[in-house]
Amino acid sequence: MENKSLKEFTEMIASPTSVPGGGGACAAVAAIGVALGDMVGEFTVGKKKYAAIDAELRKNMEKAQQLREELLACINEDAKMFEPLSKAYGIPKDDPTRDEVMEKCLKDAASVPLKIFRLTMETIKLMGEFAGKGSRLMVSDAATGVAFCKAALIGAAVNVKVNTRLMKDREYADDLDRYVRNNLSLYTELADRIFDSVYKSF
């Protein structure tokens, strides 16, 4: 799915089908966000003014490229995990296997937005590096990128929550909800600080 054109991808999201949905969209948005950070690096490395941090920036760019690839792979993963859940909803309520099937499908469906959430936390930290050390001519792109990543983080969080709310295993569900809730607060605040540091610098 990540090989679709942007036009095709958005048309698929807009269509009356369940995949790609919110999870895949979050992965795509975070991938675009971290790509903007990578672009800031590309316009900074090799410049005499930034020679002292050249090696550090190159490592950050490699990390950005890795995160972008992992996020794009999540688009297909999310669709693959959600499809069985969409079918499980159709199992008759009096079917003795329904609860077991639903529980497995819910946990699988929550696993990919959780992965997107974790990857996006990493992108936000990385965007702070690009915003703080990148070329002043390009840091507006780092601010734009971190705004994208914040949106993706929020979206991934709600895509975990929509699955945990129906799980029978409440200990497992509560652990996931707690992890997401605590980190959502930390990383949205970090994203805001990174954005504000750039926005207020002009």
N, C-alpha and C positions, 0 to 999 in steps of 0.2 A: 504493500500500500504506500510505503514511503517513496516509491518510484513513480507515483502518479504526479501529474502536473498539479500546480496549486489550484488551477481551475477545476480539474477533475476531483481533487481531494475535497475542496469546499462544496462542490456539487453533491458528492457522496454524503457529506455531513448533513447537508440541507435536505436530503431525500428521506422518505418515510421508511428508513431502515435503522436498526439499532447500532450498526457498526459501519464506519467508525463513529464513535460518539465522544463524550466528554473526555474520557481518558486519553484517547488518541489525539484529540485536539490539544490537550494540555502538553502532551509530549512534543507535538509539533511546535507549539508556541515557545516552550522552553528551549528547544533546539535552535529556533531562530534567535532567541535571546542570547544564548551563549555564543552563537555564530557572530553576533555583533561584537561581543567581547573579543573574539578571535580576530576580527577585522581591525579593532583598535590596536591589537598587538602587531598585526601585519604592517600597519602604518607607523609603528614606533620602532621596531627592531631595525638594526642597521644604521640608525641615526646617531651621529656623534654625540649629540646632546644627551642621549639615553644609553650611552655605551656601558655605564656602570651596572645597569640592570638588564642588559641585553640577554644574558644567559637565563636569568630568572624569568623574563618575559617569554622566552622561547619555550621554557618548561610549562608555563601557564597556557601557552597556545596549544601545546601538545595535549594537555589535559582538557582544554576546551574542545578540541577535535574529537577526543575519545568520548567525552560526555555527549557531544552532539550525535555521534554515531549510536551510542547506547540509547539515547532518547528516541531517535528515529526508529530503532528496532522495536521499541516499546509500542509503536503504533500498531504493528501487526500482532504483537503479543497481546495487547489489550483486546483486539477484535477476536483473537483466537480463544481467549479465556471467557469473554462475555457471551459468546454464542451459545455454549452449553447451558448457561444460566437462563438465557432467554427461552430456551426450550424447556428447562426444568419448571418454569412458572406454569407451563401448560399441563404438568402432571396432575391428575385428579387428586383432590385433597384426601380421598379415602384410600389412596394407594399406599400400602405399608412401606414402600421404599422412598416415598416422597421426601420425608424429612432428611434422611441420610444423603440422598442425591442433592437436595437443595443446599445442605450444609457444605458439602464439598464444593459445589459450584459457587457458592457465596464466598468461600475462602479463596478459591482460585481467582474469582473476579476481583476481589479486593487486592490480591497480590501485585497486580501490575500497576494500578494507580499508586500503591504504596511504594513500589520501585521508582515510579516517576517522581513521587514526592521526595524520596531520598536523593535521587540524582539531581533534582532541582535545588535542593538544599546546597549541594556541592556547587552548582552553577552560580548561586547567589554569592557564596563565599569567593568564588573565582572572579565574579564581576567586580567585587570590591578591589581586587588587585588591578584589574584593567582600568577602573575608574580612578584609582589613586596613583597609578604609575604610568598610565598610557599618555600618548601625545595629547597635549592640551587642545590641539586642533580636532581631536577625535573623541574626547570624553563624553560628548553629548550622546554618542552612539552607545557608550557603556551605560549611561543613564537610561537610555531607551531599552537596552537589553535587560537591565535589572528589573525594569518595570514589567517587561514581558515575563521574566522568570517569576516574579512575585505573583502575577496573575495565574501562571501555570501551577504554582505551589498551592494557591487557594483552591483552584479547580481540582487538583489531584486530591486534596484533603476531603472535599465533599464527595468525590467519587469513591474514596475509602469508606466514608461514613454511610453512604447509601447502602452499602453491602453489610457493614457490621451491625446495623440496626436490626436486621432480620436473622442474625445468627443465633442459634440455640446455645452455643458454647459462649456464655456471657463472659467468662474469665478471659478467653481469647479475644473476644470482641472489645472488652473494656481495656485490655492491654494495648490493642491497636489504636483505639480512640485516644487513650492517654498519650501515647507516643506522638500521634499526629497533632493533638491539641497543643501539647507543650512546645513542639518544634515549630508549629505554625506561628505561634506567638513570637518565638525567638527570631525566626527567619524573615517574617514580614517586617518586623522592626529593623532587622539588619538591612533588608532591601530598601526600606524607607530612608535609613541613614545614608546609604550609598547614593541613592537618588538625590537626596537633599544636598549632599556634599557637592555634587556636580551642579545641580540646578541653582544653588545659591552662590556658586563661584563666578557666575557670569554677570 
